[in-house]
Amino acid sequence: MMRRERWLSLGVLLLMAALWQGLSMLFRAEAVPGEPMVPGWQVLATRTLLSMADYWPGGFGVPGVVSGAARSYAAAGLAIVGNSLDTIVRLYTGLLLGGMLGSGLGLLVSWSRWTRRMVQGPLQFLRMLPLLAMVPLFQLWFGIDFIGKIMFVAYGVGVIFFAGVVNAVGNVPQIYIDNGLTLGASRLRLYRSVILPAIFPELRASVLLSLGTGWAAVLGAEYLGAQSGLGYIIVYSEQFGYLDRMMLMALLFILYASLSYAAFDALARRLLAWTPQTARGIVIE
């Protein structure tokens, strides 16, 4: 069953790729002279990939275009790797910081039922704030350097972790808490031995959601003021109408986000194999 679903998913992806290639052959308009509005795969795999060498400053024995060297696939590959690493470091630093702060605040607020009720209104307000609209504010508050970018990512994912922890603690069955109190557990022991294990399965969805939000947040953070990273390449490409480069960066974002999602999902399934739904899965016919 799983193998058939994977083949079906692969077939859908190949069909989407074929449709894109067909659209590139039918729609021949250009954004600027020589830059197709819908670049085909042959363009992305050759000219677009080689153009990534423009973003390599030089090093590791491979000269950069800025020093007068010709474009090379080696420089293009190093440029992709270097800018991808910059983006990934910003993402996971902000993700770790936001996860720790959001989870910690969520546990503090969940210490009592009254505090959980008090934060319901402010929590909904924070969740409704448009994330990308906050980019200029964070740049003014924290600057456009590394700190400003990771703080923006931390805010985006921290709100999700905070809301997820508060809701997860509120959904812990009361009988678990009553049994712990009956056995003489203190409030701290109750959180460590009962509440934290009980909320882990529900927090899996919050972590997966925060991964998607984190990739969007790091792109928004790099979109204004970054001097490296995949978002910086998108901004540069937009200024000159390089739609093929923007398409390549979008594909890299999709690839990295999908790999991070799949890696954490596999890890979560292994760590939560003791839960019935995770072990068997839910099938709706």
LOFIKOL-533230 format. One line per 2 residues: for each residue z negated, x, y of N, C-alpha, C, O. Coordinates in steps of 0.2 Angstrom, whole numbers. Atoms other than C-alpha are relative to their C-alpha. Layout:
REM LOFIKOL-533230
Z:X:Y:Z:X:Y:Z:X:Y:Z:X:Y; ...
***
This chain:
REM LOFIKOL-533230
0:4:-6:0:0:0:0:4:6:4:3:11; 1:-5:-5:-5:14:12:7:4:1:9:5:7
-6:-4:-1:10:24:8:6:-4:3:10:-2:6; -5:4:-3:22:9:11:-1:-1:7:4:-1:11
1:1:-7:14:6:28:2:6:4:4:6:9; -1:-6:-4:16:24:33:8:1:0:11:3:5
-8:-1:0:35:24:28:3:-6:5:7:-4:8; -3:5:-5:37:8:38:-1:2:7:3:1:11
1:-2:-7:29:15:53:5:6:2:7:6:8; -5:-6:-1:40:31:51:7:-3:2:10:-1:6
-6:3:-1:55:19:50:0:-3:7:6:-3:10; 0:3:-7:50:10:66:1:5:5:4:4:10
-1:-6:-5:48:27:75:7:2:0:10:4:6; -7:-2:1:65:32:69:5:-5:4:10:-3:7
-4:5:-3:73:16:75:-1:0:7:4:0:11; 1:-1:-7:65:18:92:4:6:3:7:6:8
-4:-6:-2:72:35:93:7:-1:0:11:2:5; -7:2:0:89:29:88:2:-4:6:8:-3:9
-1:5:-5:88:15:101:1:4:7:5:3:11; 0:-4:-6:84:28:115:6:4:0:9:5:6
-6:-4:0:98:39:110:6:-4:1:11:-2:5; -5:5:-1:110:24:110:0:-2:8:5:-2:11
0:2:-7:104:19:127:2:6:5:5:5:10; -2:-6:-4:106:37:134:8:1:0:11:3:5
-8:-1:1:125:36:128:3:-6:4:9:-5:7; -3:5:-3:128:19:136:-2:0:8:2:-2:12
2:0:-7:118:21:152:1:7:3:-4:11:2; -2:-7:-2:126:36:161:-2:2:7:0:7:10
2:-1:-7:118:34:178:-4:7:1:-7:9:-4; 4:-6:-1:110:50:186:-5:-1:6:-3:-4:11
4:0:-6:95:51:197:2:4:5:2:2:11; -3:-4:-4:102:66:205:6:3:-3:6:3:-10
-6:-3:4:118:75:201:-2:5:-5:-6:10:-4; 1:-4:5:117:82:184:-7:-1:-4:-8:1:-9
6:2:3:100:74:180:1:-8:-3:0:-12:1; -1:7:3:103:58:168:-7:-4:1:-12:-1:0
5:5:-1:92:43:171:-4:-1:-7:-10:-2:-8; 3:1:7:90:41:152:2:6:-4:8:6:-7
-3:-6:4:91:59:144:0:-1:-7:-5:-4:-10; 0:0:7:96:60:126:-4:5:-3:-6:10:0
4:-4:3:87:69:113:4:7:0:0:12:0; -4:-6:0:101:83:113:-2:4:7:-2:10:7
2:-3:-7:96:86:132:-7:2:0:-8:8:2; 7:-2:0:78:86:129:-2:6:-5:-6:10:-3
1:-5:5:79:98:114:3:7:3:2:12:0; -3:-6:-3:90:111:124:-1:1:7:-6:5:8
0:-2:-7:92:111:142:-7:-2:3:-10:2:7; 7:2:-3:75:102:146:-5:5:-3:-9:7:1
5:-5:3:65:113:134:1:7:3:-4:10:4; -1:-7:-3:73:129:141:-3:0:8:-5:5:10
2:0:-7:69:123:159:-8:0:1:-10:2:6; 7:-1:0:50:124:154:-2:7:2:-7:8:4
1:-7:-2:52:142:157:-2:1:8:-5:6:10; 1:-1:-7:51:139:176:-7:0:1:-9:2:7
8:0:-1:32:136:174:-4:5:-3:-10:5:-4; 4:-6:3:28:152:165:0:6:6:5:8:8
1:-5:-5:21:165:178:2:7:-2:2:12:2; -1:-6:3:24:179:166:-6:3:-3:-12:1:-1
6:-3:4:13:189:154:2:0:-8:7:-3:-10; -1:-1:7:12:193:135:7:3:-1:10:2:-7
-7:-4:1:28:204:137:6:-5:1:11:-3:0; -6:4:-2:38:189:143:0:-1:7:-5:-4:10
0:1:-7:43:189:161:1:-7:2:4:-11:-2; -1:6:-3:43:174:172:6:-1:4:9:4:6
-6:1:-4:57:166:181:-1:1:7:3:3:11; 1:-1:-7:48:168:197:1:7:2:1:9:8
-1:-7:-1:50:187:195:7:2:-1:9:8:0; -8:-1:0:69:185:194:3:1:-7:9:2:-8
-2:-1:6:70:185:175:4:-7:-2:3:-12:1; -4:6:2:82:173:166:-5:-5:-4:-10:-2:-7
4:5:4:75:157:157:1:3:-7:6:5:-10; 0:-1:7:71:160:139:-5:-5:-4:-9:-8:-1
4:5:4:64:149:125:-7:3:-1:-12:-1:-2; 7:-3:1:49:161:123:-4:-1:6:-10:-4:5
4:2:-6:44:158:141:-1:-7:0:-6:-9:3; 1:7:0:47:140:139:-6:-2:-5:-10:-6:-3
5:2:4:36:139:124:-7:2:2:-12:-1:2; 6:-2:-3:22:149:132:-2:-4:6:-8:-5:7
2:5:-5:23:138:147:-3:-7:-2:-8:-9:0; 2:6:2:21:123:137:-7:1:-3:-12:-4:-2
7:-1:3:6:130:127:-5:1:6:-11:-1:5; 4:-2:-5:-2:137:143:-2:-6:4:-8:-8:5
2:6:-4:-1:121:153:-3:-6:-5:-8:-9:-2; 3:5:4:-6:110:138:-7:2:-1:-12:-2:-1
7:-2:1:-22:121:135:-4:-2:6:-9:-4:6; 3:2:-6:-26:118:153:-2:-7:1:-8:-9:2
1:7:0:-25:100:152:-5:-2:-6:-9:-6:-4; 5:2:5:-34:99:135:-7:2:1:-12:-1:0
6:-3:-1:-48:110:141:-4:-5:5:-10:-7:5; 3:5:-5:-51:98:156:-1:-7:-3:-7:-10:-1
1:6:3:-49:83:145:-7:0:-4:-11:-4:-3; 5:0:5:-62:88:132:-7:2:3:-12:0:1
6:-2:-4:-74:96:145:-3:-7:3:-9:-8:3; 2:7:-3:-74:79:154:-2:-5:-5:-7:-9:-4
2:5:5:-75:69:138:-7:2:-3:-11:-3:-4; 7:-2:2:-90:79:132:-5:-2:5:-11:-5:3
5:2:-6:-99:77:149:-1:-7:1:-7:-9:1; 1:7:-1:-95:59:151:-3:-3:-6:-7:-8:-5
3:3:6:-100:55:133:-7:1:0:-11:-3:-2; 7:-2:0:-117:64:135:-3:-4:5:-9:-7:4
3:4:-6:-121:56:152:0:-8:-2:-5:-11:-1; -1:7:1:-114:39:147:-5:-3:-5:-8:-8:-5
4:2:6:-123:38:130:-8:1:2:-12:-4:0; 7:-1:-2:-139:45:138:-3:-6:4:-8:-8:3
2:6:-5:-140:32:152:0:-6:-4:-4:-11:-2; 0:6:3:-135:19:140:-6:-1:-5:-9:-7:-5
6:0:4:-150:23:128:-6:-1:5:-11:-5:3; 6:1:-4:-162:24:143:0:-8:3:-5:-11:3
0:7:-3:-156:7:150:-2:-5:-6:-5:-10:-5; 1:4:6:-157:0:132:-7:0:-2:-9:-3:-8
6:-1:2:-175:5:131:-4:-7:-1:-9:-8:-5; 4:6:1:-181:-13:134:6:-6:1:11:-4:4
-5:5:-1:-172:-30:134:1:-2:7:6:-4:9; 0:2:-7:-176:-33:152:5:5:4:9:2:8
-4:-5:-3:-167:-17:158:8:-2:-2:12:-1:2; -6:1:3:-152:-22:147:3:-6:4:9:-6:6
-2:6:-4:-151:-39:156:1:2:7:6:-1:10; 0:-2:-7:-153:-31:173:7:3:2:10:3:7
-6:-4:-1:-137:-20:171:6:-4:-2:11:-1:-1; -6:3:3:-126:-33:164:5:-1:6:11:0:5
-4:1:-6:-119:-37:182:3:6:2:9:7:3; -3:-7:-2:-117:-19:188:4:3:-5:9:6:-3
-4:-3:6:-110:-14:171:7:-3:1:12:0:0; -6:3:-1:-96:-27:173:4:2:6:10:3:6
-3:-2:-7:-93:-21:191:3:7:-1:9:8:1; -2:-7:1:-91:-3:185:6:0:-5:11:4:-4
-6:1:5:-79:-8:171:6:-2:3:12:-1:1; -6:3:-4:-68:-17:183:3:4:5:9:3:7
-3:-5:-5:-65:-3:195:6:3:-3:6:6:-8; -6:-3:2:-47:3:194:-1:8:0:-3:11:5
2:-7:1:-49:21:187:5:4:5:2:9:8; -5:-4:-3:-33:28:195:-1:0:8:0:4:12
1:1:-7:-38:21:212:-6:5:3:-7:6:9; 6:-4:-1:-54:32:211:2:8:1:-2:12:3
-2:-8:-1:-44:49:211:-1:3:7:-4:8:7; 1:-4:-7:-43:52:230:-8:0:1:-10:5:5
7:0:-1:-62:48:231:-3:6:-3:-7:10:0; 3:-6:3:-66:61:218:2:6:2:-1:11:2
-3:-7:-3:-55:74:226:-4:1:6:-5:7:8; 4:-1:-6:-64:71:242:-7:2:-1:-10:6:2
7:-2:1:-81:72:234:-1:6:-4:-6:10:-2; 1:-6:5:-79:86:221:6:5:1:5:10:-2
-5:-5:-1:-63:95:227:5:-1:-5:5:-5:-9; -5:0:5:-47:98:218:0:5:-5:5:6:-9
0:-5:5:-53:112:207:-2:-3:-6:-2:-9:-7; 2:2:7:-59:112:189:-6:-6:0:-5:-10:-4
5:4:0:-75:103:194:2:-7:1:0:-12:-2; -2:7:-2:-67:88:202:4:-3:-5:3:-9:-6
-4:3:5:-55:85:188:-4:-2:-6:-4:-7:-9; 4:2:6:-68:85:174:-5:-5:2:-7:-9:-2
5:6:-3:-80:74:185:4:-6:-1:1:-11:-2; -4:6:0:-66:62:186:1:-3:-7:0:-9:-9
0:2:7:-63:62:167:-6:-2:-2:-7:-7:-6; 6:2:3:-81:61:164:-2:-7:3:-5:-11:-1
1:6:-2:-83:46:175:4:-5:-4:1:-11:-6; -4:5:4:-69:37:166:-2:-2:-7:-3:-7:-9
2:1:7:-75:40:149:-8:-2:0:-10:-5:-5; 7:1:0:-94:39:154:-1:-8:1:-6:-10:-2
1:7:-1:-92:21:159:1:-4:-7:-3:-8:-8; -1:3:7:-85:17:142:-6:1:-5:-8:-4:-8
6:-2:4:-99:26:133:-6:-4:2:-10:-7:-2; 6:3:-3:-112:18:144:0:-8:-3:-5:-10:-5
-1:7:2:-105:0:141:-1:-1:-8:-4:-5:-10; 0:0:7:-103:4:122:-7:0:-3:-9:-3:-7
7:-1:3:-121:10:119:-4:-6:2:-8:-8:-2; 5:5:-2:-129:-4:129:2:-6:-5:-2:-10:-7
-2:5:4:-119:-17:119:-2:1:-7:-4:-4:-11; 1:-2:7:-121:-8:103:-8:-1:-2:-10:-4:-7
7:0:1:-140:-7:105:-2:-8:0:-6:-10:-4; 1:7:-1:-140:-26:110:2:-4:-6:-1:-9:-8
-3:3:6:-131:-30:94:-4:2:-7:-2:0:-12; 3:-2:6:-143:-21:82:-4:-6:-3:-8:-9:1
4:6:2:-151:-35:71:-7:1:1:-10:6:0; 7:0:-2:-168:-39:76:-5:1:-6:-10:4:-5
4:-1:6:-174:-38:58:-1:7:-1:-6:9:-4; 1:-8:1:-171:-19:58:-6:2:4:-10:6:2
5:-2:-5:-182:-17:73:-7:-3:-2:-12:1:-2; 7:3:3:-196:-29:66:-2:4:-6:-8:5:-6
2:-4:6:-196:-19:50:-3:6:2:-8:9:-1; 2:-6:-3:-198:-3:59:-7:0:3:-11:4:2
6:1:-4:-212:-9:70:-6:-2:-5:-11:0:-4; 5:2:5:-221:-17:55:-2:6:-4:-8:7:-6
2:-6:4:-221:0:46:-3:5:5:-5:11:2; 4:-4:-4:-229:8:61:4:5:4:1:10:7
-4:-5:-3:-214:17:69:-1:-1:8:-2:-6:11; 0:0:-8:-216:22:88:6:-2:3:11:-2:-1
-6:2:-3:-203:17:100:5:6:0:11:5:-2; -4:-6:0:-196:35:100:3:1:-8:8:2:-9
-2:0:7:-196:35:81:5:-6:-2:9:-5:-6; -4:6:1:-188:18:81:7:1:2:12:0:-2
-7:-1:-2:-173:24:91:3:6:-5:9:5:-6; -3:-5:3:-171:40:81:1:-2:-8:7:0:-10
-1:2:7:-173:32:63:4:-7:-1:7:-8:-6; -3:7:1:-166:14:66:6:-1:5:11:-3:2
-5:2:-5:-157:11:82:6:5:0:12:2:0; -6:-5:-1:-146:27:83:5:-1:-7:11:-1:-6
-4:1:5:-140:25:65:4:-6:0:10:-7:-3; -3:7:0:-137:7:67:6:-1:5:11:-5:4
-5:1:-5:-126:9:83:6:5:-1:12:4:2; -5:-4:1:-115:23:76:7:-3:-2:12:-2:1
-6:3:2:-102:12:67:3:-4:6:9:-4:7; -3:4:-6:-100:1:83:3:5:5:7:3:9
-2:-5:-5:-98:17:94:6:3:-2:10:6:3; -7:-3:2:-83:22:84:6:-3:4:10:1:7
-6:3:-4:-72:10:94:-1:2:7:4:3:10; 1:-3:-7:-80:16:110:3:7:1:6:8:6
-3:-7:0:-75:34:106:7:0:0:11:4:4; -8:1:1:-57:29:101:3:-2:7:8:0:9
-3:3:-6:-55:19:117:-1:5:6:3:6:10; 1:-6:-5:-62:34:128:5:5:-1:6:8:4
-6:-5:1:-49:45:120:6:-2:4:9:2:8; -6:2:-4:-35:35:127:-1:0:8:3:2:11
2:0:-7:-44:33:144:0:7:2:2:8:8; 0:-7:-2:-47:51:144:6:3:2:7:7:7
-7:-3:-1:-29:56:143:3:-3:6:6:1:10; -2:2:-7:-25:44:157:-3:3:6:0:4:11
4:-2:-5:-39:50:167:2:8:2:2:9:8; -2:-7:-1:-34:69:165:7:0:4:8:4:8
-7:1:-3:-16:64:170:-1:-2:7:2:1:12; 1:2:-7:-22:55:186:-4:6:4:-2:7:10
4:-5:-3:-34:70:190:5:6:2:4:9:7; -5:-5:-1:-19:82:188:5:-2:5:9:2:8
-6:3:-4:-7:71:198:-1:2:7:5:3:10; 0:-2:-7:-14:76:214:-4:6:1:-10:7:0
4:-6:-1:-19:94:218:0:5:-5:-2:11:-4; 0:-5:6:-17:103:201:6:5:1:11:3:3
-5:-5:0:-8:119:200:2:3:-7:5:8:-8; -1:-1:7:-7:119:181:-1:-6:-4:-4:-10:-1
2:6:4:-7:107:167:7:-4:-1:11:-4:3; -6:4:1:5:94:161:1:-5:5:7:-7:7
0:4:-5:1:83:175:4:3:6:8:0:10; -4:-3:-5:7:96:187:7:1:-1:11:0:4
-8:0:1:24:98:179:3:-7:1:8:-7:4; -3:6:-1:26:79:180:1:-1:8:6:-4:10
0:0:-7:22:80:199:6:4:3:10:1:7; -5:-4:-2:34:94:201:7:-3:-2:12:-3:2
-7:3:2:48:85:191:1:-6:4:7:-8:6; -1:6:-4:45:69:201:3:2:7:8:-2:9
-2:-2:-6:48:78:217:8:2:1:11:0:6; -7:-2:0:65:84:212:5:-4:-4:10:-2:-6
-4:4:4:71:70:201:1:2:-7:7:0:-10; -1:-2:7:69:79:184:-2:-5:-5:-8:-4:-7
2:5:4:68:64:174:-1:2:-8:-5:0:-11; 0:-3:6:71:74:158:-6:3:-1:-9:3:-7
6:-4:1:56:85:161:-6:-5:0:-11:-4:-4; 6:5:0:45:70:165:0:-4:-7:-5:-5:-10
0:3:7:51:62:148:-3:5:-5:-7:2:-10; 2:-5:4:47:78:139:-8:0:0:-11:1:-5
7:0:-1:29:78:146:-3:-6:-2:-8:-6:-5; 3:6:3:27:60:142:0:0:-8:-5:-2:-11
0:-1:7:31:64:124:-5:5:-2:-8:3:-8; 5:-4:1:19:78:124:-7:-3:0:-11:-3:-4
6:4:0:5:67:130:-1:-5:-6:-6:-6:-8; 1:5:5:9:54:117:-2:4:-7:-6:2:-11
1:-4:6:9:68:103:-7:2:0:-11:1:-5; 7:-2:0:-8:75:109:-5:-5:-1:-10:-5:-4
5:6:1:-16:58:111:0:-3:-7:-5:-4:-9; 0:2:7:-10:53:94:-4:4:-5:-7:2:-9
3:-4:4:-16:68:86:-8:0:1:-11:0:-4; 7:1:-1:-33:67:94:-3:-6:-3:-8:-6:-6
3:6:3:-35:49:89:0:0:-7:-5:-2:-10; 0:0:8:-30:52:71:-5:5:-2:-8:3:-7
5:-5:2:-41:67:70:-7:-3:0:-11:-2:-5; 7:3:0:-57:58:76:0:-6:-4:-6:-7:-7
0:6:5:-52:42:66:-2:2:-7:-6:-1:-10; 2:-3:7:-52:53:50:-7:2:0:-10:1:-5
7:-2:0:-68:61:55:-5:-6:0:-10:-5:-4; 4:5:0:-76:45:59:-1:-4:-7:-6:-6:-9
0:3:6:-71:37:43:-4:4:-6:-7:1:-10; 4:-4:5:-78:51:33:-8:0:2:-12:-1:-3
7:0:-2:-95:51:43:-3:-7:-1:-9:-8:-3; 2:7:1:-96:32:41:2:-3:-6:3:-9:-7
-2:3:7:-91:30:23:-5:-4:-3:-3:-8:-7; 6:4:3:-108:23:19:0:-7:3:-3:-12:0
0:7:-2:-104:7:29:6:-4:-4:11:-1:-5; -5:4:4:-95:-7:19:7:-1:3:12:0:0
-7:1:-3:-81:-10:32:4:6:0:10:6:-1; -3:-6:0:-77:8:34:3:2:-7:8:5:-7
-2:-2:6:-76:11:16:5:-4:-3:10:-1:-7; -5:4:3:-66:-3:11:6:-2:4:12:-3:2
-5:2:-4:-56:-8:26:0:-8:0:-2:-11:-4; 0:7:-1:-53:-25:33:7:-2:-1:11:0:3
-7:2:1:-37:-34:27:1:-7:2:-3:-11:-1; -1:7:-2:-31:-50:35:7:-2:-2:12:1:0
-6:2:2:-17:-58:26:3:-6:4:9:-9:3
***
